[in-house]
Structure formats: structure tokens, C-alpha cells
Amino acid sequence: MLTSITEGILCCLTGKTASLVLPLESSEPSDGFEYVEVKPGRVLRVRHIVPERQPIETEKQVAGKENVEVDCDDKDFPESKNDSDTGSIVHCKRKITVYRNGQLVIENLGDVLHSEILQCQDGDLEPCSTVEVELADFKEIASSPDPNPVPPPVPPPPGEHKPAPPPRRRRRKPKRTVLIDSKRLISSCKGTHSDVALFFVHGVGGSLDIWSSQLDFFSRLGYEVIAPDLAGHGASTAPQIAAAYTFYALAEDLRAIFKRYARKRNILIGHSYGVSFCTFLAHEYPDLVHKVVMINGGGPTALEPSLCSIFQLPSCVLHCLSPCLAWSFLKAGFARQGAKEKQLLKQGNAFNVSPFVLRAMMSGQYWPEGDEVYHAELTVPILLVHGMCDKFVPMDEDQRMAEILLFAFLKVIEEGSHMVMMECPETVNTLLHEFFLWEPDMSRKCSSKTDTEKAIAASDTLHMLKNSKPVDK
């Protein structure tokens, strides 16, 4: 503590930033770690694990072999035709209307999938529905007088007390209307499928090491996994300009990583601030992003840095407060603050960034496009994972996210907090794996349509029989 205060005072006197994050030598350089230069002088550390798969032989090679028995099971041939083509086609159709009074009306006109992933593998098809919410960033502004004002209600006579109806806002002309009408193929993604890749994106102060349990678990199952260190985090380079840590700068870094390692079907897994980057990539590459997992990501609101935050203090002051900030993060990020949690925090290399990087990251969270409409436009299936004890992200924010998204599944882990993937790795891994293997069952919809058509045909036949005239013999 005294050392950090002394270094902070020297930092103020000299005008230099202490504790810079520079590229480090990995303890396991051969365990899938790579260094990718996304821009000149901007190098990110990436852990990339490719499972060993048996080479697939063509039909001519198999036919040329004599006295050899070949097992033609699809699971033994990850690149076979049926691996990525099988699945269910879901009709994504919705109308999103934004009114000037702050109302957002979402009309789901196509298929809407909501189910309990673990209890219902097939996924239930819900009927068309309408979602009406208030925009989170809408503020009451004094407007011009209404040319057709509504007369005030007549007060009831004395002795009669009737409850006043809740005030209702008048809908005027829509400010913006978005129409979505497309079809999406949703299939099961297994580790034996060579066209599937998993991308893990951490948040502020983290590193790819926070995903160690998930990376080891899914790589053992045969999945190809990719996890980068954001700029200034882990073993990636740390530029000493604040513009290097804006949302758009980091998003472009992850775009380069995604384009480098992307397969035909990609699943994005983000935590906290990393969820915003996953949303960005899913919006930019709807044909390549197959599914998304959002872990404690918060509500579907546009990002804007807080002006009244402790992270707006000078870097030298933040350096002096670093022990207090680390203790606060441990207390708020974990449900328990024992020796195990402290060791997890140390092993995960979390919250171990320079004060300059921390301040620039928090000040650079400006993303006005990422509002409710932006999230409502997503047609990719999304799993929301929330730790009940999370003190950073309230529960109602993830509930609001699930309400606005088209295909959303919200799972709450009672014993978890903000760093739930480190606290409860087995539970999180199970949830993620079930979601990866999930695909909707459209047979119920087809059978229900068939029953309806049969009922209509039967009623038409009965109507014809009643109205028919007897035939003379």
C-alpha cells in the first residue's frame, strides 16, 4: 500500500504513468498462444487451440482401398455435407417502431423461440406477440403545445371516490421504423464439426486467462477456441494514447481477429464489456455468427462514459488507489471473498492493468449506436447468463435484454456473481454446451399447422354437406 502511494506521488511529480502493461513472455508459449499484429505496433496475444482431427478421405480414396471396413457415421466425418446444413430454418420477422414520446413497440410477426435450455431441448415456438417498452435514454423534454389538447377529466361528484386511471401517452407519428424479414438456419454445433469456432471476449481489466476453465473444457471436447487479450490487457501491447482504447478502436481490433480465425459457423461468448463487442460482431456479420452468449453484459442501452466516476480521476491518483480498487473489485465481482477467490483473481490476471489503461477504457465506452433498436435487430439466438450476486450488473438489466431480443434464453446462477465463469465453471460450461448443441424443433409448428388445416377442411366439408340439396332418384 505504501509502495503504491509513493509510486503514485512520483508519477504526479514526473508526469509519467507507472505500471505499464507490456507484452510478456507466456508461461506456456507452446500451448496455443499467438501474437497477432492487428495494426502497425498494435499486437494482441491470442490463445488459439485447434483440435486434432483425422483427415477425411474422399470417396475415390475409400473405393480404392481393398478389404477395409469404413464406418460412415456422420460424427466421424466433421466436414461432411450434413454437418452444417442440417438444422431448423426459423422465420425472423418483426416490426420495430420508435415513437417520439419515448415508446418502443416491437411486433413479432414471425417465429419467436423461448424455452428452458436444460429442460426443453427442442425449444418452444410462441405465437406472434408485441413488446412495448420505454427507451432507456428517453428524457422528458418540454414540447410545443398540442394543437388538439385532450380536455381534463371531469371530477366525480362528492361522495364518490373512483381510482384515477394511469396516464397514457398519446402515440404520434413514428420517429423511426425498422422492418426485419429473413430466414435463419439454426443448427447444433458439435466439437466434431470443423466449421465451428468459439470466440471468447473478456471485459475491462480482464484477460484471456479468465476463460481458462472454458478454453480447456471445450478444447477437450474438440472445439476450436479463440480468446484474445484486449489492447492494454494481459500480454497485449499497451499504447500510451487514450484514443487506442475507445470502443471503436477495440472493436476494430476484434474485427481483425474475427476475420482471421472465423469459420462458417462462429459462436461468440462475451463477458461484461466484452458483450458489447460480441453484439457488434453479430450485427456486422449476421451470416457468420451462429449463436451468442452474453455473461453479465447488462441492458440493451447505448454506451456513454460516466462523467461522475472515480475512473475520471488522474492516472496517478488511480495508481494510489489501486489496492482499494482491487479490493472493491474482489468484493463486488465474487459472491465470496475467500482465499479461493483471491487465487482465482490472481491466476486469471484480472484487474491487473495500468491506471492509464483503466481510465482510458472507462472513458472510451462511447457507443451511441448500441441502443434498444440495435439489439432488437439481432436475429441470432442468444443465451444470457446472469450471476444472482452480481453487484455490477442488476438483474433487471438482463431481463430487459431478454425482453427486447428476438431469440433470448435467460439463465440465472444463484451462487454466482460478476465473475461467474470463474466461480462456477462447471455450471457455466454445462449451460454453454447445452446451448451450443441446441437447435429448435420446427415439427411442432408444422404439426400444429397441419391440424389447423385439417380442422378448416373438416368444417368446410360439414358446411357443404349441410347446404347440399338432396338428389332425386
VEXSE-516105 format. One record per residue (C-alpha): residue in three letters; x, y, z. Coordinates in steps of 0.02 Angstrom, whole numbers, padded with zeros to 5 digits, always signed. Example, Ala and Ser with C-alpha at 12.3 -4.5 7.8 and 13.67 -1.06 7.14 Angstrom:
BEGIN
ALA+00615-00225+00390SER+00684-00053+00357
***
This chain:
BEGIN
MET+00000+00000+00000LEU+00138+00122+00049THR+00236+00075-00106SER+00090+00112-00220ILE+00061+00281-00139THR+00245+00326-00159GLU+00244+00274-00341GLY+00086+00375-00367ILE+00166+00532-00295LEU+00319+00507-00407CYS+00201+00484-00553CYS+00120+00652-00516LEU+00288+00740-00498THR+00367+00667-00654GLY+00210+00666-00760LYS+00239+00485-00813THR+00125+00337-00798ALA+00181+00193-00692SER+00145+00008-00707LEU+00131+00000-00895VAL+00065-00160-00972LEU+00190-00226-01099PRO+00200-00390-01195LEU+00255-00528-01079GLU+00332-00696-01109SER+00195-00826-01090SER+00224-00962-00961GLU+00162-01086-01091PRO+00221-01018-01257SER+00180-01179-01349ASP+00004-01201-01280GLY-00086-01116-01422PHE-00028-00937-01390GLU-00002-00824-01539TYR+00038-00640-01561VAL-00063-00552-01696GLU-00021-00378-01759VAL-00192-00302-01794LYS-00114-00133-01837PRO+00066-00074-01851GLY+00136-00078-01675ARG-00028-00145-01602VAL-00003-00327-01555LEU-00131-00436-01468ARG-00098-00600-01382VAL-00219-00736-01438ARG-00243-00910-01374HIS-00292-01019-01520ILE-00320-01205-01494VAL-00359-01314-01644PRO-00410-01492-01602GLU-00328-01635-01691ARG-00447-01711-01816GLN-00423-01861-01927PRO-00402-01819-02112ILE-00558-01853-02213GLU-00540-01964-02363THR-00634-01940-02524GLU-00749-02072-02598LYS-00619-02117-02730GLN-00486-02147-02597VAL-00604-02255-02497ALA-00658-02353-02652GLY-00476-02382-02699LYS-00440-02473-02537GLU-00474-02658-02530ASN-00534-02759-02382VAL-00555-02605-02273GLU-00714-02577-02174VAL-00768-02395-02162ASP-00888-02327-02033CYS-00996-02195-02118ASP-01064-02115-01961ASP-01080-01926-01983LYS-00997-01890-01817ASP-00836-01967-01880PHE-00836-01852-02030PRO-00843-01674-01963GLU-00831-01596-02135SER-00969-01699-02211LYS-01110-01617-02307ASN-01240-01640-02171ASP-01143-01565-02026SER-01179-01383-02061ASP-01330-01400-02175THR-01443-01492-02054GLY-01544-01386-01936SER-01706-01290-01925ILE-01750-01138-02029VAL-01831-01004-01923HIS-01928-00859-01996CYS-01865-00698-01918LYS-01996-00564-01947ARG-02029-00414-01835LYS-02075-00232-01847ILE-01984-00109-01734THR-02064+00062-01712VAL-01990+00207-01613TYR-02108+00348-01565ARG-02061+00525-01520ASN-02134+00507-01346GLY-02004+00377-01297GLN-02103+00220-01335LEU-02026+00070-01422VAL-02151-00053-01495ILE-02085-00221-01560GLU-02208-00328-01657ASN-02150-00507-01678LEU-02233-00568-01838GLY-02130-00724-01867ASP-02061-00863-01757VAL-02015-00822-01578LEU-01912-00950-01482HIS-01908-00953-01293SER-01875-01106-01186GLU-01778-01175-01040ILE-01621-01243-01124LEU-01587-01381-00999GLN-01768-01436-00975CYS-01830-01417-01154GLN-01702-01460-01286ASP-01816-01428-01433GLY-01869-01251-01393ASP-02050-01196-01394LEU-02124-01090-01531GLU-02226-00948-01460PRO-02364-00860-01555CYS-02340-00687-01626SER-02328-00556-01490THR-02299-00372-01462VAL-02171-00297-01343GLU-02192-00118-01286VAL-02056-00036-01181GLU-01991+00137-01140LEU-01824+00190-01211ALA-01692+00192-01076ASP-01613+00354-01133PHE-01777+00449-01159LYS-01794+00608-01057GLU-01948+00713-01033ILE-01925+00871-01133ALA-02047+01016-01136SER-02128+01016-01307SER-02238+01135-01401PRO-02422+01143-01353ASP-02531+01009-01427PRO-02643+01083-01561ASN-02782+00962-01509PRO-02769+00954-01321VAL-02866+00824-01225PRO-02992+00904-01105PRO-02959+00870-00921PRO-03066+00736-00840VAL-03224+00791-00750PRO-03205+00769-00562PRO-03327+00645-00485PRO-03467+00711-00376PRO-03434+00719-00189GLY-03454+00556-00100GLU-03392+00450-00246HIS-03208+00407-00250LYS-03151+00317-00405PRO-02968+00274-00436ALA-02891+00381-00570PRO-02837+00284-00724PRO-02649+00279-00758PRO-02591+00415-00877ARG-02567+00357-01055ARG-02453+00436-01182ARG-02525+00476-01349ARG-02439+00392-01493ARG-02397+00512-01630LYS-02310+00484-01794PRO-02168+00358-01781LYS-01995+00431-01772ARG-01915+00275-01846THR-01975+00108-01913VAL-01868-00046-01945LEU-01933-00199-02035ILE-01844-00367-02022ASP-01895-00511-02134SER-01768-00650-02155LYS-01742-00835-02128ARG-01604-00907-02019LEU-01537-01083-02011ILE-01507-01135-01829SER-01414-01298-01805SER-01324-01395-01671CYS-01139-01355-01657LYS-01032-01501-01601GLY-00847-01506-01567THR-00828-01633-01707HIS-00886-01503-01834SER-00736-01422-01915ASP-00837-01271-01971VAL-00872-01215-01791ALA-00763-01093-01693LEU-00787-01019-01519PHE-00730-00840-01483PHE-00710-00783-01302VAL-00700-00595-01264HIS-00662-00528-01090GLY-00709-00359-01015VAL-00622-00211-00934GLY-00474-00261-00827GLY-00481-00445-00877SER-00378-00554-00991LEU-00399-00714-01089ASP-00344-00807-00931ILE-00516-00782-00852TRP-00580-00907-00981SER-00453-01043-00936SER-00586-01165-00874GLN-00693-01139-01029LEU-00547-01148-01150ASP-00484-01311-01076PHE-00659-01387-01065PHE-00715-01351-01243SER-00546-01386-01323ARG-00552-01559-01244LEU-00724-01583-01323GLY-00647-01549-01493TYR-00698-01367-01517GLU-00584-01240-01597VAL-00568-01096-01472ILE-00501-00920-01493ALA-00476-00798-01349PRO-00384-00631-01370ASP-00314-00508-01244LEU-00384-00335-01274ALA-00258-00195-01302GLY-00176-00147-01137HIS-00232-00309-01054GLY-00142-00471-01018ALA+00009-00487-01132SER-00051-00372-01271THR+00036-00208-01308ALA-00023-00052-01216PRO-00019+00105-01324GLN+00001+00265-01224ILE-00136+00364-01309ALA-00314+00368-01244ALA-00387+00352-01421ALA-00318+00175-01429TYR-00447+00117-01301THR-00610+00186-01370PHE-00750+00065-01410TYR-00723+00084-01597ALA-00534+00056-01586LEU-00557-00104-01485ALA-00700-00160-01597GLU-00588-00145-01750ASP-00456-00250-01661LEU-00583-00387-01630ARG-00648-00372-01808ALA-00472-00411-01869ILE-00459-00559-01751PHE-00630-00622-01804LYS-00592-00609-01990ARG-00427-00701-01962TYR-00497-00851-01868ALA-00682-00858-01918ARG-00759-01018-01984LYS-00926-01047-02067ARG-01019-01056-01901ASN-00950-00950-01760ILE-01010-00934-01581LEU-00966-00776-01483ILE-00951-00781-01293GLY-00929-00613-01206HIS-00915-00557-01025SER-00963-00384-00959TYR-00893-00253-01079GLY-00846-00394-01198VAL-01032-00424-01229SER-01042-00258-01323PHE-00906-00314-01444CYS-00996-00480-01472THR-01155-00384-01510PHE-01059-00275-01632LEU-00986-00426-01724ALA-01155-00514-01729HIS-01232-00359-01806GLU-01091-00338-01932TYR-01078-00522-01983PRO-01252-00599-01967ASP-01211-00740-02088LEU-01054-00794-01995VAL-01111-00776-01815HIS-01217-00928-01772LYS-01251-00902-01586VAL-01202-00779-01449VAL-01178-00797-01261MET-01190-00641-01152ILE-01123-00661-00974ASN-01171-00518-00857GLY-01175-00396-01002GLY-01308-00276-00940GLY-01453-00195-01030PRO-01476-00154-01215THR-01429+00029-01198ALA-01308+00140-01292LEU-01139+00158-01206GLU-01089+00326-01135PRO-00949+00359-01010SER-00999+00423-00840LEU-00932+00596-00802CYS-00952+00572-00614SER-00847+00416-00594ILE-00694+00376-00494PHE-00610+00321-00656GLN-00612+00501-00716LEU-00477+00543-00587PRO-00298+00567-00647SER-00198+00410-00679CYS-00078+00445-00537VAL-00223+00457-00414LEU-00294+00295-00480HIS-00123+00216-00456CYS-00125+00267-00272LEU-00299+00194-00254SER-00258+00033-00347PRO-00258-00077-00188CYS-00428-00009-00140LEU-00494-00033-00316ALA-00430-00213-00321TRP-00512-00248-00153SER-00676-00170-00212PHE-00672-00272-00371LEU-00644-00432-00271LYS-00790-00390-00156ALA-00910-00342-00296GLY-00853-00467-00427PHE-00862-00625-00321ALA-01002-00692-00212ARG-00872-00745-00083GLN-00707-00663-00042GLY-00603-00808+00022ALA-00430-00873-00019LYS-00500-00969-00168GLU-00572-00812-00247LYS-00411-00715-00219GLN-00313-00854-00302LEU-00435-00858-00449LEU-00415-00671-00470LYS-00226-00689-00469GLN-00224-00836-00589GLY-00346-00750-00706ASN-00233-00598-00714ALA-00391-00494-00692PHE-00393-00312-00641ASN-00207-00303-00668VAL-00194-00160-00792SER-00110+00008-00780PRO-00210+00157-00713PHE-00191+00243-00881VAL-00268+00096-00974LEU-00407+00079-00845ARG-00451+00263-00856ALA-00444+00263-01047MET-00552+00107-01058MET-00688+00179-00946SER-00684+00348-01033GLY-00688+00268-01206GLN-00852+00174-01182TYR-00945+00280-01306TRP-01059+00183-01424PRO-01218+00280-01467GLU-01272+00152-01599GLY-01292+00012-01472ASP-01467+00059-01414GLU-01625-00045-01395VAL-01664-00042-01581TYR-01488-00102-01622HIS-01510-00253-01508ALA-01688-00285-01566GLU-01623-00304-01744LEU-01519-00457-01697THR-01588-00620-01765VAL-01458-00736-01689PRO-01503-00850-01542ILE-01430-00778-01382LEU-01401-00857-01212LEU-01399-00734-01065VAL-01307-00793-00910HIS-01326-00689-00752GLY-01247-00712-00580MET-01376-00678-00446CYS-01248-00596-00330ASP-01179-00479-00464LYS-01157-00304-00391PHE-01103-00226-00555VAL-01249-00277-00666PRO-01425-00277-00593MET-01541-00421-00632ASP-01671-00310-00715GLU-01547-00257-00849ASP-01526-00435-00913GLN-01714-00459-00900ARG-01739-00306-01009MET-01612-00375-01132ALA-01706-00541-01140GLU-01868-00447-01170ILE-01803-00349-01318LEU-01701-00484-01406LEU-01789-00595-01533PHE-01718-00764-01479ALA-01660-00749-01298PHE-01636-00876-01159LEU-01601-00807-00985LYS-01517-00920-00857VAL-01482-00862-00679ILE-01346-00942-00572GLU-01391-00910-00391GLU-01217-00944-00318GLY-01126-00839-00447SER-01079-00657-00458HIS-00998-00548-00593MET-00854-00671-00623VAL-00973-00818-00630MET-00871-00913-00761MET-00727-00920-00635GLU-00834-00953-00481CYS-00946-01087-00557PRO-00851-01156-00706GLU-00942-01323-00711THR-01114-01242-00713VAL-01065-01115-00845ASN-00983-01245-00954THR-01138-01354-00946LEU-01252-01210-00992LEU-01142-01158-01137HIS-01125-01335-01203GLU-01313-01365-01197PHE-01338-01203-01292PHE-01209-01249-01423LEU-01296-01416-01454TRP-01471-01341-01454GLU-01573-01321-01610PRO-01759-01281-01624ASP-01883-01416-01669MET-02000-01347-01801SER-02102-01507-01814ARG-02222-01442-01681LYS-02259-01290-01787CYS-02285-01396-01942SER-02398-01518-01849SER-02500-01377-01775LYS-02522-01301-01948THR-02574-01470-02014ASP-02703-01490-01875THR-02771-01318-01911GLU-02784-01354-02096LYS-02873-01518-02057ALA-02997-01428-01944ILE-03033-01298-02078ALA-03055-01431-02210ALA-03173-01530-02097SER-03279-01377-02060ASP-03288-01335-02245THR-03345-01512-02284LEU-03477-01507-02149HIS-03538-01339-02214MET-03552-01409-02390LEU-03650-01560-02328LYS-03774-01451-02233ASN-03804-01338-02383SER-03813-01475-02513LYS-03983-01520-02589PRO-04048-01698-02596VAL-04027-01785-02760ASP-04186-01852-02844LYS-04185-02036-02878
***
